[in-house]
Amino acid sequence: MDWQLYVYSFLAGVLGAEGFPSFVMGISGKKHQTPFGRPSSAVVNVIWGWLNFAVAGLLVFYGHVHQHLLRAFACVAVGALLMSLLLAYISSKHPEHDRVTATS
């Protein structure tokens, strides 16, 4: 079904973009905000980022993107862009944002 291609590809882009900040902060050994409500340890962030990547990969696999590569790529790109913009907005509003950037 075509709707699976669009939905699964879009969600794969969203989850792929969501996984990057947690994974990178985790492998850097730093705490980072996760959906669990507070800054989590580096190990939790690596696991959370990896889970996002794994689910994104499964969505791409089950979305049958090989049948419509260009449409699938466009949906992944839009999902990743929108999630990246949302993460940038949320991160800039986080109470620890100024403290973290001032010490980096």
C-alpha positions, 0 to 999 in steps of 0.5 A: 500500500502506498500509505505505508510508504509515506507514513513509515518513511516519514516516521523513519526520518523522525526517529532517525533524527531523534536518535542522533542527539541522544546517541552522540551525547551518550557516546561522548559520555554526557548526560542528555534529556530523554523522554524519561523526564530528566537528563539521563546517563550516557548509557541510557542515551546510547541505548535510547539513540540506538533504539530509535535507529533500530526502529527507523531501520525496521520502518524503512524495511517494512515500508517497502521503500525499494519500490519508490526510492525517490518518494521514500527519500523525500518522506524521510527527509521531511520527517528528519527536517521537521524533527530536527527543527522541533528538537532545536526549538525544544533544546533552546527553550530548555532551562539548562541550555544557557548553562551548558552552552556557556561551559562548552 
